[in-house]
Amino acid sequence: MNDTTARPELPDRLSVQPRSPHYNAAVFEHDIGIRLNGKERFDVEEYCISEGWVKVPAGKAVDRRGQPLLMTMKGTVEAYYR
């Protein structure tokens, strides 16, 4: 379990969409986990630790560009490397 590659520090706000200003490709080279209110979530598209929210897809609905419509959920957010 010794990782010889240095992991970058997880940012306060991160998005999985490459067109977002909060996207960081170096972080996504490693496996990331997100907990909301102590429960692990696997469908998080964007998070902000300081403001306490995550954005998750709202069902199968998509916008006119084919991107999923996102719903904001609030609570205690924890980001960690798996």
C-alpha positions as CSV (number, residue, x, y, z in Angstrom):
1,M,0.0,0.0,0.0
2,N,3.0,2.3,-0.3
3,D,2.4,4.8,-3.0
4,T,5.7,6.1,-4.5
5,T,3.9,8.8,-6.5
6,A,3.0,11.9,-4.5
7,R,-0.7,12.7,-4.4
8,P,-1.7,16.3,-4.9
9,E,-3.6,17.8,-2.0
10,L,-7.4,17.6,-2.5
11,P,-8.9,21.0,-3.4
12,D,-11.7,22.7,-1.5
13,R,-13.9,22.5,-4.6
14,L,-13.6,20.0,-7.4
15,S,-15.6,19.1,-10.6
16,V,-15.4,16.1,-12.9
17,Q,-16.3,18.1,-15.9
18,P,-13.2,19.2,-17.9
19,R,-14.9,22.4,-19.1
20,S,-15.4,23.6,-15.5
21,P,-12.9,26.0,-13.9
22,H,-12.8,23.7,-10.9
23,Y,-11.5,20.7,-12.8
24,N,-8.0,19.4,-11.9
25,A,-6.7,16.5,-14.0
26,A,-3.8,15.7,-11.6
27,V,-6.3,14.8,-8.8
28,F,-8.2,12.4,-11.0
29,E,-5.1,10.3,-11.7
30,H,-5.9,8.8,-8.3
31,D,-9.0,7.2,-6.9
32,I,-11.1,9.7,-4.9
33,G,-13.9,9.1,-2.4
34,I,-16.6,11.5,-1.2
35,R,-18.7,11.2,1.9
36,L,-21.8,13.3,2.5
37,N,-23.0,13.2,6.1
38,G,-20.9,10.1,6.8
39,K,-22.3,8.1,3.9
40,E,-20.1,7.4,0.9
41,R,-21.5,8.7,-2.5
42,F,-20.4,7.3,-5.8
43,D,-22.4,9.6,-8.1
44,V,-20.9,13.0,-7.2
45,E,-20.2,15.4,-10.1
46,E,-18.9,18.4,-8.1
47,Y,-18.3,19.1,-4.4
48,C,-17.3,22.0,-2.2
49,I,-16.1,21.2,1.3
50,S,-16.1,24.8,2.8
51,E,-19.7,25.5,1.7
52,G,-20.9,21.9,2.5
53,W,-22.6,20.7,-0.7
54,V,-22.3,18.1,-3.5
55,K,-23.9,18.0,-6.9
56,V,-25.3,14.7,-8.1
57,P,-27.3,13.8,-11.3
58,A,-31.1,14.2,-10.9
59,G,-32.3,11.0,-12.4
60,K,-32.0,10.4,-16.1
61,A,-32.8,14.0,-17.1
62,V,-30.3,15.8,-19.4
63,D,-30.0,19.3,-20.7
64,R,-29.9,20.3,-24.4
65,R,-26.2,19.6,-24.6
66,G,-26.6,16.0,-23.2
67,Q,-25.2,16.8,-19.8
68,P,-27.0,15.5,-16.7
69,L,-29.2,17.9,-14.8
70,L,-27.6,18.3,-11.3
71,M,-29.2,18.4,-7.9
72,T,-27.4,20.1,-4.9
73,M,-27.3,18.2,-1.6
74,K,-26.1,19.9,1.5
75,G,-24.4,18.5,4.6
76,T,-20.9,17.6,5.9
77,V,-18.6,16.8,2.9
78,E,-15.4,14.8,3.3
79,A,-13.1,14.1,0.3
80,Y,-10.3,11.5,0.6
81,Y,-8.1,9.3,-1.5
82,R,-9.0,5.6,-1.4
